[in-house]
């Protein structure tokens, strides 16, 4: 049965990148038509119940196959059944989100776009292998050039900072008697350049009606140069941290987190530049007219609101700041840590402060909840731990040994903050950001004028896809991308059902609470 399960897992992982890329292409190219289709789509609870039944059946088959004495014939039949369930549950989930008549109308209206999207997804999957050659040292083109350029830049900077630094150009290593680093192809900055190029291109497309072209395109090379310089700063700072006596912090926390900090900073400044730089941003005609009224003693408040807010609601800060401060605290705590994130309580503290500060605005939401929220949370939990359950083994994680090495008071204090954040602050902050803001922002710039019960399928799918991206541990973590996206769809369904933020938050909190119990009870520390 183990061999059959491995085949099934490979089948799932093979389809995941194909489905992800196909979905992105279909949504991107079909966005104009999808945006124009405004209709109130009912959620198919019967189909969703069938989907949950398939998940339960899949788990049951794995449990039966794991029992001692299971025959090889039963193992093969179980593998076939799991294939059949996998093929069945995908359309059930699709029909739960979008009725069949809408699917048919959408496919007819978009023509061959679905076929093109699938072909693009399969092509992207095929190119995964060849594209990885760019990261190997044997690559004679882009990868090797980027690696050499990074090495030469880092060596030049460190020569001025440390008098006893030495370098080996053949091995791409920089070292002193106390510490050394190798500038591997994966550290050459290609990942950051690719991310920034993708982000800047998408952002300019998204803001195409508000930007001046071609001058706005000059921001793309500015972003690429910025991320390249910050990557050199990252490697130099990493070396200095290790040289000063903290090699674990340098090689683990700082090495992985500063890249995301740099990406976030460049992306933030890029988005601000497209809105603040007058030679990039278009000035709407209504604003120009109001500015003329200002010179003649017209309505100053209206002009100021249009020039500063640009149509965005002031409530945006209440929805986004709690989530953003958690991200900022995570960057700081991980960058200052080694294998154990000892500053994790900082995430909980800053989130509580932000939520308390914005509570006068947030208390206007409906925080009540019913039975549907906890049920959705239990379903998401079962889905999340299903891969670990099926494998009958826990992924290796340094968290368990690190906690065991702490004193009991310190250990349980850290665990208490970890559980409190997972059950209280994280569900509230993420639901406010992804369902409260982003899902409605895809519908209207005046997002707070859109009721939660009016969320469209497109807005739910797009916000859930972003939610899945946020849960990826690395760029190839397809499993958590899919799990996070499906979880986002489920939480959005809980929100839309009664139009209450409380249902979505409770669903999220129950899922995280059960996951915490799973981790603490079974020692599956990789889930944290």
Buried (B, 14 or more C-beta within 10 A) or exposed (E): BEEBBEEBBEBBEEBBBBBBBBBBBBBEBBBEEBEEBEEEBEBBEEBBEBBBBBBEBBBEBBEEBBEEEEEEEBBEBBBEBBBEBBEBBBBBBBBBBBBEEBBEEBEEEBEEBBEBBBBBBBEBBEEEEEEEEBBEEEBEEBBBEBBBBBBBBBBEBBEEEBEEBBBEEEEBBBBBEEBBBEBBBEBBBBBBBBBBBEBBEEBBEEBEEBBBEEEBBEBBEBBBEBBBBBBBBBBBBBBBBBBEEBBBBBBBBBBEBBBBBBBBBBBEBBBEBBEEBEEBBBEBEEBEEBBEBBEEEEEEEBBEBBBEEEEBBEBBBBBBBBBBBBBBBBBBBBBBBBBBBBBBBBBBBBBBEBBEBBEEBBEEBEBEBBEBBBBBBBBBBBBBBBBBBBBEEBEEBEBBEBBEEBEEEEBEEBBEBBBBBBBBBBBBBBBBBBBBBBBBBBBBEEBBEBEBEBBBBBBBBBBBBBBBBBBBEEEEBBBBBBBBBBBBBBBBBBBBBBEBBBBBBBBBBBBBBBBBEBBBEEEBBBBB
